[in-house]
Amino acid sequence: MQVIRWRPDLARPRPWVVIPAVVVAVASLAATAYVVHTGSAPSQVAGLIGSVEVVALLLLLAFVVRWAPARTAYLVGTVIAAAQTLWIVRFLPTEELTPLSVIGGCALWSLASVGAVVTGGYPRIAAVRLDRSVTAARQAQRLDLAHDLHDFVAHDVSGIVAQAQAARFVQADDPARLRTALERIETAGLQALSAMDDLVAMLADSHDSHDHRPPLARLSDLPDLVERFRVERPQSHVSLAQDERSQRLVLRRPQVEMTAYRIVVEALTNIRRHAPSTEQVTIEVRVDDKDVLQVHVSNDVGHGARITSVSRTHGGRGLLNLRERVRALGGDLNAGPDEHGRWTVAACMPISRAGANRG
């Protein structure tokens, strides 16, 4: 995860630029009105001062468009542009001062104001767009972090809950099983803490510009994951069928392997939550002849459950989020009951970019 850096002051308005702009614009309009009213021809010194005045007006117009609050920029910018545009009227011959000549001169002179507006407006628009892009990127980072927490921490936390519920039923009858359950709770808690430590370390190491992620979960880790799940549920038969190619798979798209691992984690987590009395869980992972990674997890619904899943106020988006990830990788994910009444999670993902493009 790349840490997004952005200085918000680059898009923040600076109202103080309005005061000198208004003063200079009003003074310029007053000077223009005075010259037109008296009909006096400007001297050479007045012409030099007027040139400095025009440059000042253009700079202030650019500053106002760039830094003033939006509504103020429209109002004050119009006043400054009017002062700069009407400045040329001072130098038009009095005997030729007709409405047509005034309009023509002002129209030609207004091109400088347009240039100043573009000069100040472009960086303002760019800063606003960048600010929105950074906001969107940070929101995506937060969602990505939430997905990581869900995929890696929720699995262990749900295991803790399941073991605690089981311990509640055996505490009086079987102290040995109670001790075993407590040991499993301790192990799952340590694993959850380790996962959270990885995420915190990733966020704390923000001085580096490279991408940071928790350690990549690999398909070779599936046997350990399944074994932990099997130990937690001695009443269930849990089988893992994984072909040799997927076990030693070195993907050109590592996100495919991580997503496949997360699919299995999510499926087992949902079994623990929603089907605590399931008797058989089957996990199949293989790479077919078309270089497509196939992941298939199924379980019977179970009956006579003594332990019920914990109700939750939020959640239920684990598979939805994974489906979006799988589709982004050129694959597909489906979940639901099959013709035998077993709940099934099935996904397929191409293990090469070429296969994803064809998909």
TABELBEL-V207207 format. One record per helix or strand of 2 or more residues. SS is the DSSP state (H for helix, E for strand). FROM is the first residue (numbers start at 1). TO is the last residue. If there is no record, write none. Layout:
ss->SS from->FROM to->TO
ss->SS from->FROM to->TO
This chain:
ss->H from->8 to->10
ss->H from->17 to->38
ss->H from->44 to->67
ss->H from->70 to->91
ss->H from->94 to->96
ss->H from->99 to->170
ss->H from->175 to->204
ss->H from->219 to->232
ss->E from->237 to->242
ss->H from->244 to->247
ss->H from->254 to->274
ss->E from->280 to->287
ss->E from->292 to->299
ss->H from->318 to->328
ss->E from->332 to->337
ss->E from->343 to->350
ss->H from->353 to->358
